[in-house]
Amino acid sequence: LVTYPAYGCTARLALGLATGPFLDVLAAGWVYEALQEEPRIAVINSVTATSAGDILTAAVRVTLVGQNTPTDFNLVLNP
């Protein structure tokens, strides 16, 4: 958000960078950091990111507060 630059995930900074394993780990770390700030998430089970061409995909598995089973989320960034 333009008016709230500290809000959200910094994985958008990965757009335009050279793809590869380093970018995948870096983007996964950025997504993980953003999820740690979310009060509705009790446990972050896993975060993986993959880059291919201009597309960055993050697969997330979290356990929400008050739930017993993990929930899967996918984030796809494409300029």
All heavy atoms as a GROMACS GRO file, in nm:
protein
  581
    1LEU      N    1   0.083  -0.118   0.000
    1LEU     CA    2   0.000   0.000   0.000
    1LEU      C    3   0.088   0.125   0.000
    1LEU      O    4   0.181   0.135   0.080
    1LEU     CB    5  -0.091   0.000   0.123
    1LEU     CG    6  -0.192  -0.114   0.131
    1LEU    CD1    7  -0.263  -0.111   0.265
    1LEU    CD2    8  -0.290  -0.109   0.018
    2VAL      N    9   0.060   0.216  -0.085
    2VAL     CA   10   0.143   0.335  -0.099
    2VAL      C   11   0.141   0.418   0.029
    2VAL      O   12   0.244   0.468   0.073
    2VAL     CB   13   0.095   0.420  -0.219
    2VAL    CG1   14   0.172   0.550  -0.227
    2VAL    CG2   15   0.109   0.341  -0.347
    3THR      N   16   0.025   0.432   0.092
    3THR     CA   17   0.016   0.515   0.211
    3THR      C   18   0.064   0.444   0.337
    3THR      O   19   0.085   0.508   0.439
    3THR     CB   20  -0.129   0.562   0.234
    3THR    OG1   21  -0.215   0.447   0.236
    3THR    CG2   22  -0.173   0.655   0.123
    4TYR      N   23   0.083   0.312   0.331
    4TYR     CA   24   0.134   0.234   0.444
    4TYR      C   25   0.249   0.145   0.397
    4TYR      O   26   0.233   0.025   0.381
    4TYR     CB   27   0.023   0.146   0.504
    4TYR     CG   28  -0.094   0.225   0.557
    4TYR    CD1   29  -0.208   0.240   0.481
    4TYR    CD2   30  -0.087   0.286   0.681
    4TYR    CE1   31  -0.316   0.314   0.530
    4TYR    CE2   32  -0.194   0.359   0.730
    4TYR     CZ   33  -0.309   0.373   0.654
    4TYR     OH   34  -0.413   0.445   0.702
    5PRO      N   35   0.366   0.201   0.372
    5PRO     CA   36   0.476   0.124   0.313
    5PRO      C   37   0.528   0.011   0.402
    5PRO      O   38   0.586  -0.084   0.352
    5PRO     CB   39   0.585   0.229   0.288
    5PRO     CG   40   0.552   0.341   0.378
    5PRO     CD   41   0.403   0.340   0.397
    6ALA      N   42   0.504   0.017   0.532
    6ALA     CA   43   0.551  -0.090   0.622
    6ALA      C   44   0.453  -0.206   0.630
    6ALA      O   45   0.483  -0.308   0.690
    6ALA     CB   46   0.575  -0.033   0.762
    7TYR      N   47   0.336  -0.192   0.570
    7TYR     CA   48   0.233  -0.295   0.576
    7TYR      C   49   0.253  -0.397   0.464
    7TYR      O   50   0.287  -0.362   0.352
    7TYR     CB   51   0.094  -0.232   0.562
    7TYR     CG   52  -0.019  -0.330   0.567
    7TYR    CD1   53  -0.063  -0.381   0.688
    7TYR    CD2   54  -0.080  -0.373   0.451
    7TYR    CE1   55  -0.167  -0.471   0.695
    7TYR    CE2   56  -0.184  -0.464   0.455
    7TYR     CZ   57  -0.227  -0.513   0.577
    7TYR     OH   58  -0.329  -0.604   0.582
    8GLY      N   59   0.235  -0.523   0.497
    8GLY     CA   60   0.238  -0.626   0.394
    8GLY      C   61   0.372  -0.698   0.385
    8GLY      O   62   0.451  -0.698   0.477
    9CYS      N   63   0.394  -0.758   0.272
    9CYS     CA   64   0.508  -0.845   0.250
    9CYS      C   65   0.607  -0.779   0.154
    9CYS      O   66   0.567  -0.725   0.052
    9CYS     CB   67   0.459  -0.977   0.193
    9CYS     SG   68   0.587  -1.095   0.164
   10THR      N   69   0.735  -0.788   0.187
   10THR     CA   70   0.836  -0.728   0.100
   10THR      C   71   0.880  -0.820  -0.014
   10THR      O   72   0.972  -0.787  -0.086
   10THR     CB   73   0.960  -0.687   0.183
   10THR    OG1   74   1.004  -0.801   0.257
   10THR    CG2   75   0.930  -0.574   0.277
   11ALA      N   76   0.811  -0.932  -0.031
   11ALA     CA   77   0.845  -1.024  -0.140
   11ALA      C   78   0.830  -0.958  -0.276
   11ALA      O   79   0.892  -1.000  -0.373
   11ALA     CB   80   0.761  -1.150  -0.133
   12ARG      N   81   0.752  -0.851  -0.282
   12ARG     CA   82   0.736  -0.779  -0.409
   12ARG      C   83   0.869  -0.724  -0.459
   12ARG      O   84   0.887  -0.699  -0.577
   12ARG     CB   85   0.634  -0.667  -0.394
   12ARG     CG   86   0.674  -0.564  -0.292
   12ARG     CD   87   0.572  -0.454  -0.274
   12ARG     NE   88   0.590  -0.382  -0.152
   12ARG     CZ   89   0.694  -0.306  -0.121
   12ARG    NH1   90   0.791  -0.292  -0.207
   12ARG    NH2   91   0.703  -0.243  -0.007
   13LEU      N   92   0.965  -0.705  -0.368
   13LEU     CA   93   1.097  -0.656  -0.407
   13LEU      C   94   1.173  -0.756  -0.493
   13LEU      O   95   1.269  -0.720  -0.561
   13LEU     CB   96   1.181  -0.622  -0.282
   13LEU     CG   97   1.124  -0.514  -0.191
   13LEU    CD1   98   1.210  -0.500  -0.066
   13LEU    CD2   99   1.114  -0.382  -0.265
   14ALA      N  100   1.130  -0.882  -0.491
   14ALA     CA  101   1.196  -0.985  -0.569
   14ALA      C  102   1.162  -0.976  -0.717
   14ALA      O  103   1.235  -1.030  -0.801
   14ALA     CB  104   1.156  -1.124  -0.516
   15LEU      N  105   1.054  -0.907  -0.750
   15LEU     CA  106   1.015  -0.895  -0.890
   15LEU      C  107   1.123  -0.820  -0.967
   15LEU      O  108   1.169  -0.715  -0.925
   15LEU     CB  109   0.881  -0.823  -0.904
   15LEU     CG  110   0.762  -0.896  -0.843
   15LEU    CD1  111   0.637  -0.811  -0.853
   15LEU    CD2  112   0.741  -1.030  -0.912
   16GLY      N  113   1.166  -0.878  -1.076
   16GLY     CA  114   1.269  -0.817  -1.159
   16GLY      C  115   1.410  -0.865  -1.128
   16GLY      O  116   1.503  -0.835  -1.203
   17LEU      N  117   1.428  -0.938  -1.018
   17LEU     CA  118   1.559  -0.994  -0.986
   17LEU      C  119   1.582  -1.123  -1.062
   17LEU      O  120   1.488  -1.187  -1.107
   17LEU     CB  121   1.571  -1.020  -0.835
   17LEU     CG  122   1.560  -0.899  -0.743
   17LEU    CD1  123   1.568  -0.943  -0.597
   17LEU    CD2  124   1.669  -0.798  -0.774
   18ALA      N  125   1.707  -1.163  -1.076
   18ALA     CA  126   1.740  -1.288  -1.144
   18ALA      C  127   1.684  -1.406  -1.065
   18ALA      O  128   1.699  -1.414  -0.944
   18ALA     CB  129   1.891  -1.302  -1.158
   19THR      N  130   1.617  -1.497  -1.135
   19THR     CA  131   1.557  -1.612  -1.067
   19THR      C  132   1.662  -1.716  -1.033
   19THR      O  133   1.768  -1.722  -1.096
   19THR     CB  134   1.448  -1.676  -1.154
   19THR    OG1  135   1.507  -1.720  -1.276
   19THR    CG2  136   1.336  -1.579  -1.183
   20GLY      N  137   1.633  -1.795  -0.933
   20GLY     CA  138   1.725  -1.900  -0.892
   20GLY      C  139   1.703  -1.937  -0.747
   20GLY      O  140   1.617  -1.881  -0.679
   21PRO      N  141   1.782  -2.031  -0.698
   21PRO     CA  142   1.765  -2.079  -0.560
   21PRO      C  143   1.781  -1.969  -0.456
   21PRO      O  144   1.709  -1.968  -0.355
   21PRO     CB  145   1.873  -2.185  -0.545
   21PRO     CG  146   1.914  -2.223  -0.682
   21PRO     CD  147   1.885  -2.105  -0.769
   22PHE      N  148   1.873  -1.877  -0.475
   22PHE     CA  149   1.893  -1.769  -0.378
   22PHE      C  150   1.769  -1.683  -0.366
   22PHE      O  151   1.725  -1.648  -0.257
   22PHE     CB  152   2.014  -1.684  -0.414
   22PHE     CG  153   2.036  -1.570  -0.320
   22PHE    CD1  154   2.087  -1.593  -0.193
   22PHE    CD2  155   2.005  -1.440  -0.356
   22PHE    CE1  156   2.106  -1.488  -0.103
   22PHE    CE2  157   2.025  -1.335  -0.268
   22PHE     CZ  158   2.076  -1.360  -0.142
   23LEU      N  159   1.710  -1.648  -0.479
   23LEU     CA  160   1.588  -1.566  -0.479
   23LEU      C  161   1.474  -1.642  -0.411
   23LEU      O  162   1.396  -1.583  -0.337
   23LEU     CB  163   1.548  -1.527  -0.620
   23LEU     CG  164   1.421  -1.445  -0.632
   23LEU    CD1  165   1.437  -1.309  -0.564
   23LEU    CD2  166   1.381  -1.428  -0.776
   24ASP      N  167   1.465  -1.771  -0.434
   24ASP     CA  168   1.360  -1.851  -0.372
   24ASP      C  169   1.369  -1.848  -0.220
   24ASP      O  170   1.269  -1.828  -0.150
   24ASP     CB  171   1.366  -1.996  -0.422
   24ASP     CG  172   1.341  -2.008  -0.572
   24ASP    OD1  173   1.296  -1.909  -0.634
   24ASP    OD2  174   1.369  -2.116  -0.626
   25VAL      N  175   1.490  -1.864  -0.168
   25VAL     CA  176   1.510  -1.861  -0.022
   25VAL      C  177   1.483  -1.721   0.032
   25VAL      O  178   1.419  -1.705   0.137
   25VAL     CB  179   1.653  -1.908   0.014
   25VAL    CG1  180   1.682  -1.886   0.160
   25VAL    CG2  181   1.670  -2.054  -0.023
   26LEU      N  182   1.530  -1.620  -0.036
   26LEU     CA  183   1.509  -1.482   0.006
   26LEU      C  184   1.359  -1.448   0.011
   26LEU      O  185   1.310  -1.392   0.109
   26LEU     CB  186   1.582  -1.388  -0.089
   26LEU     CG  187   1.591  -1.242  -0.051
   26LEU    CD1  188   1.665  -1.224   0.081
   26LEU    CD2  189   1.662  -1.165  -0.161
   27ALA      N  190   1.287  -1.482  -0.092
   27ALA     CA  191   1.143  -1.454  -0.098
   27ALA      C  192   1.068  -1.532   0.010
   27ALA      O  193   0.977  -1.478   0.073
   27ALA     CB  194   1.088  -1.486  -0.236
   28ALA      N  195   1.104  -1.657   0.032
   28ALA     CA  196   1.040  -1.736   0.137
   28ALA      C  197   1.063  -1.671   0.273
   28ALA      O  198   0.972  -1.667   0.357
   28ALA     CB  199   1.092  -1.879   0.136
   29GLY      N  200   1.180  -1.618   0.296
   29GLY     CA  201   1.210  -1.548   0.421
   29GLY      C  202   1.126  -1.423   0.438
   29GLY      O  203   1.076  -1.395   0.548
   30TRP      N  204   1.108  -1.348   0.331
   30TRP     CA  205   1.025  -1.228   0.337
   30TRP      C  206   0.880  -1.262   0.368
   30TRP      O  207   0.815  -1.194   0.446
   30TRP     CB  208   1.034  -1.150   0.206
   30TRP     CG  209   1.161  -1.074   0.189
   30TRP    CD1  210   1.242  -1.025   0.287
   30TRP    CD2  211   1.221  -1.038   0.065
   30TRP    NE1  212   1.349  -0.960   0.231
   30TRP    CE2  213   1.339  -0.967   0.096
   30TRP    CE3  214   1.189  -1.060  -0.067
   30TRP    CZ2  215   1.423  -0.916  -0.003
   30TRP    CZ3  216   1.273  -1.009  -0.165
   30TRP    CH2  217   1.388  -0.937  -0.133
   31VAL      N  218   0.829  -1.368   0.306
   31VAL     CA  219   0.691  -1.410   0.333
   31VAL      C  220   0.679  -1.458   0.478
   31VAL      O  221   0.583  -1.425   0.548
   31VAL     CB  222   0.647  -1.520   0.234
   31VAL    CG1  223   0.513  -1.579   0.273
   31VAL    CG2  224   0.642  -1.464   0.092
   32TYR      N  225   0.777  -1.533   0.525
   32TYR     CA  226   0.776  -1.582   0.663
   32TYR      C  227   0.773  -1.466   0.763
   32TYR      O  228   0.696  -1.468   0.859
   32TYR     CB  229   0.898  -1.670   0.687
   32TYR     CG  230   0.900  -1.737   0.822
   32TYR    CD1  231   0.839  -1.861   0.840
   32TYR    CD2  232   0.962  -1.677   0.932
   32TYR    CE1  233   0.839  -1.923   0.965
   32TYR    CE2  234   0.962  -1.739   1.056
   32TYR     CZ  235   0.901  -1.861   1.071
   32TYR     OH  236   0.900  -1.922   1.194
   33GLU      N  237   0.855  -1.364   0.738
   33GLU     CA  238   0.856  -1.246   0.826
   33GLU      C  239   0.720  -1.178   0.830
   33GLU      O  240   0.675  -1.135   0.937
   33GLU     CB  241   0.961  -1.146   0.779
   33GLU     CG  242   1.103  -1.184   0.809
   33GLU     CD  243   1.202  -1.082   0.758
   33GLU    OE1  244   1.165  -0.995   0.676
   33GLU    OE2  245   1.319  -1.089   0.799
   34ALA      N  246   0.654  -1.166   0.716
   34ALA     CA  247   0.523  -1.102   0.711
   34ALA      C  248   0.420  -1.184   0.788
   34ALA      O  249   0.336  -1.129   0.858
   34ALA     CB  250   0.479  -1.082   0.567
   35LEU      N  251   0.429  -1.316   0.777
   35LEU     CA  252   0.334  -1.403   0.847
   35LEU      C  253   0.352  -1.398   0.998
   35LEU      O  254   0.256  -1.414   1.073
   35LEU     CB  255   0.348  -1.547   0.798
   35LEU     CG  256   0.306  -1.573   0.654
   35LEU    CD1  257   0.340  -1.716   0.614
   35LEU    CD2  258   0.158  -1.545   0.634
   36GLN      N  259   0.473  -1.374   1.044
   36GLN     CA  260   0.498  -1.365   1.189
   36GLN      C  261   0.423  -1.248   1.252
   36GLN      O  262   0.393  -1.250   1.370
   36GLN     CB  263   0.648  -1.350   1.217
   36GLN     CG  264   0.724  -1.477   1.197
   36GLN     CD  265   0.871  -1.458   1.227
   36GLN    OE1  266   0.933  -1.361   1.183
   36GLN    NE2  267   0.927  -1.551   1.302
   37GLU      N  268   0.393  -1.146   1.173
   37GLU     CA  269   0.324  -1.028   1.223
   37GLU      C  270   0.172  -1.046   1.226
   37GLU      O  271   0.101  -0.962   1.280
   37GLU     CB  272   0.358  -0.906   1.136
   37GLU     CG  273   0.505  -0.873   1.133
   37GLU     CD  274   0.557  -0.833   1.270
   37GLU    OE1  275   0.485  -0.765   1.344
   37GLU    OE2  276   0.672  -0.872   1.302
   38GLU      N  277   0.122  -1.154   1.168
   38GLU     CA  278  -0.022  -1.175   1.156
   38GLU      C  279  -0.078  -1.239   1.284
   38GLU      O  280  -0.043  -1.352   1.315
   38GLU     CB  281  -0.051  -1.264   1.034
   38GLU     CG  282  -0.196  -1.298   1.014
   38GLU     CD  283  -0.285  -1.176   1.003
   38GLU    OE1  284  -0.260  -1.091   0.917
   38GLU    OE2  285  -0.379  -1.168   1.084
   39PRO      N  286  -0.164  -1.170   1.358
   39PRO     CA  287  -0.215  -1.224   1.484
   39PRO      C  288  -0.313  -1.340   1.467
   39PRO      O  289  -0.338  -1.413   1.562
   39PRO     CB  290  -0.284  -1.103   1.549
   39PRO     CG  291  -0.318  -1.012   1.436
   39PRO     CD  292  -0.212  -1.034   1.332
   40ARG      N  293  -0.366  -1.362   1.347
   40ARG     CA  294  -0.460  -1.472   1.326
   40ARG      C  295  -0.391  -1.605   1.301
   40ARG      O  296  -0.456  -1.708   1.291
   40ARG     CB  297  -0.552  -1.438   1.208
   40ARG     CG  298  -0.640  -1.316   1.236
   40ARG     CD  299  -0.714  -1.272   1.114
   40ARG     NE  300  -0.620  -1.210   1.022
   40ARG     CZ  301  -0.654  -1.150   0.909
   40ARG    NH1  302  -0.780  -1.144   0.872
   40ARG    NH2  303  -0.563  -1.094   0.832
   41ILE      N  304  -0.258  -1.604   1.292
   41ILE     CA  305  -0.182  -1.726   1.268
   41ILE      C  306  -0.118  -1.773   1.397
   41ILE      O  307  -0.044  -1.698   1.461
   41ILE     CB  308  -0.075  -1.702   1.160
   41ILE    CG1  309  -0.143  -1.670   1.026
   41ILE    CG2  310   0.016  -1.823   1.147
   41ILE    CD1  311  -0.047  -1.637   0.915
   42ALA      N  312  -0.146  -1.899   1.434
   42ALA     CA  313  -0.088  -1.957   1.556
   42ALA      C  314   0.048  -2.019   1.526
   42ALA      O  315   0.143  -2.002   1.602
   42ALA     CB  316  -0.181  -2.061   1.615
   43VAL      N  317   0.058  -2.095   1.415
   43VAL     CA  318   0.181  -2.166   1.380
   43VAL      C  319   0.206  -2.152   1.231
   43VAL      O  320   0.115  -2.170   1.150
   43VAL     CB  321   0.171  -2.316   1.415
   43VAL    CG1  322   0.295  -2.390   1.374
   43VAL    CG2  323   0.142  -2.335   1.562
   44ILE      N  324   0.330  -2.120   1.194
   44ILE     CA  325   0.371  -2.121   1.053
   44ILE      C  326   0.437  -2.256   1.030
   44ILE      O  327   0.548  -2.281   1.076
   44ILE     CB  328   0.468  -2.006   1.022
   44ILE    CG1  329   0.404  -1.871   1.055
   44ILE    CG2  330   0.510  -2.011   0.875
   44ILE    CD1  331   0.500  -1.754   1.051
   45ASN      N  332   0.367  -2.345   0.960
   45ASN     CA  333   0.417  -2.480   0.939
   45ASN      C  334   0.526  -2.486   0.833
   45ASN      O  335   0.626  -2.554   0.851
   45ASN     CB  336   0.302  -2.574   0.901
   45ASN     CG  337   0.194  -2.578   1.007
   45ASN    OD1  338   0.100  -2.500   1.002
   45ASN    ND2  339   0.211  -2.666   1.103
   46SER      N  340   0.505  -2.415   0.722
   46SER     CA  341   0.607  -2.414   0.616
   46SER      C  342   0.583  -2.298   0.521
   46SER      O  343   0.470  -2.254   0.502
   46SER     CB  344   0.606  -2.546   0.538
   46SER     OG  345   0.486  -2.560   0.465
   47VAL      N  346   0.693  -2.252   0.463
   47VAL     CA  347   0.689  -2.149   0.359
   47VAL      C  348   0.794  -2.187   0.255
   47VAL      O  349   0.911  -2.204   0.288
   47VAL     CB  350   0.721  -2.008   0.414
   47VAL    CG1  351   0.722  -1.906   0.301
   47VAL    CG2  352   0.624  -1.968   0.522
   48THR      N  353   0.752  -2.203   0.132
   48THR     CA  354   0.846  -2.229   0.023
   48THR      C  355   0.813  -2.133  -0.091
   48THR      O  356   0.698  -2.098  -0.111
   48THR     CB  357   0.837  -2.375  -0.028
   48THR    OG1  358   0.703  -2.402  -0.069
   48THR    CG2  359   0.878  -2.474   0.080
   49ALA      N  360   0.915  -2.094  -0.162
   49ALA     CA  361   0.897  -2.004  -0.276
   49ALA      C  362   0.972  -2.060  -0.395
   49ALA      O  363   1.077  -2.121  -0.381
   49ALA     CB  364   0.945  -1.864  -0.242
   50THR      N  365   0.915  -2.039  -0.512
   50THR     CA  366   0.981  -2.078  -0.637
   50THR      C  367   0.967  -1.964  -0.736
   50THR      O  368   0.867  -1.893  -0.739
   50THR     CB  369   0.918  -2.206  -0.697
   50THR    OG1  370   0.778  -2.186  -0.716
   50THR    CG2  371   0.941  -2.326  -0.609
   51SER      N  372   1.071  -1.946  -0.816
   51SER     CA  373   1.069  -1.842  -0.917
   51SER      C  374   1.092  -1.906  -1.053
   51SER      O  375   1.172  -1.996  -1.068
   51SER     CB  376   1.176  -1.737  -0.888
   51SER     OG  377   1.303  -1.798  -0.875
   52ALA      N  378   1.017  -1.855  -1.150
   52ALA     CA  379   1.030  -1.902  -1.287
   52ALA      C  380   0.997  -1.786  -1.379
   52ALA      O  381   0.883  -1.739  -1.380
   52ALA     CB  382   0.939  -2.020  -1.316
   53GLY      N  383   1.097  -1.739  -1.450
   53GLY     CA  384   1.074  -1.624  -1.538
   53GLY      C  385   1.038  -1.502  -1.456
   53GLY      O  386   1.108  -1.465  -1.362
   54ASP      N  387   0.924  -1.441  -1.489
   54ASP     CA  388   0.878  -1.322  -1.417
   54ASP      C  389   0.785  -1.354  -1.301
   54ASP      O  390   0.735  -1.263  -1.236
   54ASP     CB  391   0.802  -1.229  -1.514
   54ASP     CG  392   0.894  -1.166  -1.617
   54ASP    OD1  393   1.015  -1.165  -1.592
   54ASP    OD2  394   0.844  -1.118  -1.719
   55ILE      N  395   0.760  -1.481  -1.276
   55ILE     CA  396   0.660  -1.520  -1.176
   55ILE      C  397   0.728  -1.573  -1.051
   55ILE      O  398   0.818  -1.656  -1.058
   55ILE     CB  399   0.565  -1.626  -1.233
   55ILE    CG1  400   0.491  -1.569  -1.355
   55ILE    CG2  401   0.465  -1.672  -1.128
   55ILE    CD1  402   0.409  -1.670  -1.431
   56LEU      N  403   0.683  -1.524  -0.936
   56LEU     CA  404   0.728  -1.573  -0.806
   56LEU      C  405   0.608  -1.633  -0.736
   56LEU      O  406   0.504  -1.567  -0.722
   56LEU     CB  407   0.787  -1.458  -0.723
   56LEU     CG  408   0.830  -1.495  -0.582
   56LEU    CD1  409   0.950  -1.589  -0.586
   56LEU    CD2  410   0.862  -1.371  -0.503
   57THR      N  411   0.620  -1.757  -0.693
   57THR     CA  412   0.512  -1.826  -0.625
   57THR      C  413   0.557  -1.868  -0.487
   57THR      O  414   0.664  -1.927  -0.472
   57THR     CB  415   0.469  -1.952  -0.705
   57THR    OG1  416   0.436  -1.914  -0.838
   57THR    CG2  417   0.349  -2.019  -0.640
   58ALA      N  418   0.475  -1.838  -0.386
   58ALA     CA  419   0.503  -1.881  -0.248
   58ALA      C  420   0.390  -1.972  -0.203
   58ALA      O  421   0.273  -1.937  -0.215
   58ALA     CB  422   0.515  -1.761  -0.156
   59ALA      N  423   0.426  -2.089  -0.153
   59ALA     CA  424   0.331  -2.184  -0.097
   59ALA      C  425   0.346  -2.181   0.055
   59ALA      O  426   0.457  -2.198   0.106
   59ALA     CB  427   0.355  -2.323  -0.151
   60VAL      N  428   0.236  -2.158   0.125
   60VAL     CA  429   0.239  -2.140   0.269
   60VAL      C  430   0.143  -2.238   0.335
   60VAL      O  431   0.031  -2.258   0.286
   60VAL     CB  432   0.198  -1.995   0.305
   60VAL    CG1  433   0.192  -1.975   0.454
   60VAL    CG2  434   0.290  -1.895   0.240
   61ARG      N  435   0.186  -2.298   0.444
   61ARG     CA  436   0.098  -2.382   0.527
   61ARG      C  437   0.105  -2.327   0.669
   61ARG      O  438   0.212  -2.319   0.727
   61ARG     CB  439   0.142  -2.527   0.525
   61ARG     CG  440   0.055  -2.613   0.617
   61ARG     CD  441   0.082  -2.757   0.596
   61ARG     NE  442  -0.004  -2.795   0.484
   61ARG     CZ  443  -0.041  -2.918   0.458
   61ARG    NH1  444   0.003  -3.018   0.529
   61ARG    NH2  445  -0.122  -2.944   0.358
   62VAL      N  446  -0.012  -2.284   0.719
   62VAL     CA  447  -0.020  -2.226   0.853
   62VAL      C  448  -0.134  -2.290   0.930
   62VAL      O  449  -0.227  -2.346   0.871
   62VAL     CB  450  -0.043  -2.073   0.847
   62VAL    CG1  451   0.074  -2.002   0.783
   62VAL    CG2  452  -0.173  -2.039   0.776
   63THR      N  453  -0.125  -2.281   1.062
   63THR     CA  454  -0.235  -2.321   1.148
   63THR      C  455  -0.290  -2.194   1.210
   63THR      O  456  -0.216  -2.118   1.272
   63THR     CB  457  -0.187  -2.418   1.258
   63THR    OG1  458  -0.127  -2.532   1.195
   63THR    CG2  459  -0.304  -2.464   1.344
   64LEU      N  460  -0.418  -2.171   1.188
   64LEU     CA  461  -0.481  -2.049   1.236
   64LEU      C  462  -0.516  -2.061   1.383
   64LEU      O  463  -0.533  -2.171   1.436
   64LEU     CB  464  -0.606  -2.020   1.154
   64LEU     CG  465  -0.583  -2.004   1.003
   64LEU    CD1  466  -0.716  -1.990   0.930
   64LEU    CD2  467  -0.493  -1.886   0.974
   65VAL      N  468  -0.528  -1.948   1.449
   65VAL     CA  469  -0.565  -1.945   1.590
   65VAL      C  470  -0.703  -2.011   1.606
   65VAL      O  471  -0.796  -1.982   1.531
   65VAL     CB  472  -0.568  -1.799   1.642
   65VAL    CG1  473  -0.625  -1.792   1.782
   65VAL    CG2  474  -0.430  -1.738   1.636
   66GLY      N  475  -0.714  -2.101   1.701
   66GLY     CA  476  -0.840  -2.169   1.728
   66GLY      C  477  -0.867  -2.288   1.638
   66GLY      O  478  -0.974  -2.349   1.647
   67GLN      N  479  -0.774  -2.322   1.550
   67GLN     CA  480  -0.792  -2.435   1.459
   67GLN      C  481  -0.691  -2.544   1.493
   67GLN      O  482  -0.586  -2.517   1.550
   67GLN     CB  483  -0.772  -2.391   1.314
   67GLN     CG  484  -0.866  -2.283   1.269
   67GLN     CD  485  -1.009  -2.332   1.259
   67GLN    OE1  486  -1.035  -2.442   1.216
   67GLN    NE2  487  -1.101  -2.249   1.303
   68ASN      N  488  -0.722  -2.668   1.455
   68ASN     CA  489  -0.631  -2.780   1.479
   68ASN      C  490  -0.565  -2.831   1.352
   68ASN      O  491  -0.467  -2.904   1.359
   68ASN     CB  492  -0.705  -2.895   1.546
   68ASN     CG  493  -0.747  -2.860   1.686
   68ASN    OD1  494  -0.679  -2.785   1.754
   68ASN    ND2  495  -0.861  -2.912   1.729
   69THR      N  496  -0.619  -2.794   1.237
   69THR     CA  497  -0.565  -2.844   1.111
   69THR      C  498  -0.500  -2.730   1.032
   69THR      O  499  -0.549  -2.616   1.034
   69THR     CB  500  -0.675  -2.907   1.024
   69THR    OG1  501  -0.778  -2.810   1.002
   69THR    CG2  502  -0.735  -3.029   1.093
   70PRO      N  503  -0.391  -2.760   0.964
   70PRO     CA  504  -0.323  -2.657   0.884
   70PRO      C  505  -0.407  -2.615   0.762
   70PRO      O  506  -0.488  -2.690   0.711
   70PRO     CB  507  -0.194  -2.723   0.839
   70PRO     CG  508  -0.182  -2.848   0.916
   70PRO     CD  509  -0.317  -2.884   0.966
   71THR      N  510  -0.382  -2.493   0.720
   71THR     CA  511  -0.447  -2.437   0.602
   71THR      C  512  -0.339  -2.397   0.503
   71THR      O  513  -0.235  -2.343   0.541
   71THR     CB  514  -0.530  -2.312   0.641
   71THR    OG1  515  -0.626  -2.349   0.739
   71THR    CG2  516  -0.601  -2.254   0.522
   72ASP      N  517  -0.363  -2.425   0.375
   72ASP     CA  518  -0.267  -2.391   0.270
   72ASP      C  519  -0.308  -2.261   0.200
   72ASP      O  520  -0.425  -2.238   0.174
   72ASP     CB  521  -0.259  -2.502   0.166
   72ASP     CG  522  -0.202  -2.630   0.224
   72ASP    OD1  523  -0.112  -2.622   0.309
   72ASP    OD2  524  -0.249  -2.738   0.184
   73PHE      N  525  -0.207  -2.178   0.172
   73PHE     CA  526  -0.225  -2.055   0.096
   73PHE      C  527  -0.120  -2.050  -0.014
   73PHE      O  528  -0.009  -2.099   0.003
   73PHE     CB  529  -0.208  -1.931   0.185
   73PHE     CG  530  -0.311  -1.916   0.291
   73PHE    CD1  531  -0.286  -1.955   0.420
   73PHE    CD2  532  -0.435  -1.861   0.261
   73PHE    CE1  533  -0.380  -1.941   0.519
   73PHE    CE2  534  -0.531  -1.846   0.358
   73PHE     CZ  535  -0.504  -1.886   0.488
   74ASN      N  536  -0.156  -1.988  -0.125
   74ASN     CA  537  -0.060  -1.965  -0.234
   74ASN      C  538  -0.060  -1.818  -0.268
   74ASN      O  539  -0.164  -1.756  -0.279
   74ASN     CB  540  -0.096  -2.048  -0.357
   74ASN     CG  541  -0.076  -2.194  -0.333
   74ASN    OD1  542   0.029  -2.236  -0.288
   74ASN    ND2  543  -0.178  -2.274  -0.360
   75LEU      N  544   0.061  -1.764  -0.285
   75LEU     CA  545   0.078  -1.625  -0.326
   75LEU      C  546   0.153  -1.626  -0.458
   75LEU      O  547   0.260  -1.685  -0.467
   75LEU     CB  548   0.160  -1.550  -0.219
   75LEU     CG  549   0.209  -1.411  -0.254
   75LEU    CD1  550   0.091  -1.314  -0.263
   75LEU    CD2  551   0.309  -1.363  -0.152
   76VAL      N  552   0.095  -1.563  -0.558
   76VAL     CA  553   0.159  -1.557  -0.689
   76VAL      C  554   0.181  -1.411  -0.724
   76VAL      O  555   0.087  -1.332  -0.727
   76VAL     CB  556   0.072  -1.626  -0.797
   76VAL    CG1  557   0.138  -1.613  -0.933
   76VAL    CG2  558   0.046  -1.771  -0.762
   77LEU      N  559   0.308  -1.374  -0.746
   77LEU     CA  560   0.343  -1.239  -0.788
   77LEU      C  561   0.386  -1.242  -0.933
   77LEU      O  562   0.476  -1.316  -0.970
   77LEU     CB  563   0.456  -1.184  -0.701
   77LEU     CG  564   0.424  -1.169  -0.552
   77LEU    CD1  565   0.548  -1.128  -0.477
   77LEU    CD2  566   0.313  -1.069  -0.531
   78ASN      N  567   0.320  -1.162  -1.013
   78ASN     CA  568   0.350  -1.157  -1.155
   78ASN      C  569   0.338  -1.012  -1.199
   78ASN      O  570   0.231  -0.954  -1.192
   78ASN     CB  571   0.249  -1.245  -1.231
   78ASN     CG  572   0.281  -1.257  -1.377
   78ASN    OD1  573   0.374  -1.196  -1.427
   78ASN    ND2  574   0.204  -1.336  -1.447
   79PRO      N  575   0.450  -0.953  -1.242
   79PRO     CA  576   0.443  -0.810  -1.278
   79PRO      C  577   0.356  -0.787  -1.394
   79PRO      O  578   0.294  -0.757  -1.456
   79PRO     CB  579   0.586  -0.773  -1.309
   79PRO     CG  580   0.657  -0.898  -1.338
   79PRO     CD  581   0.579  -1.006  -1.268
   0.00000   0.00000   0.00000
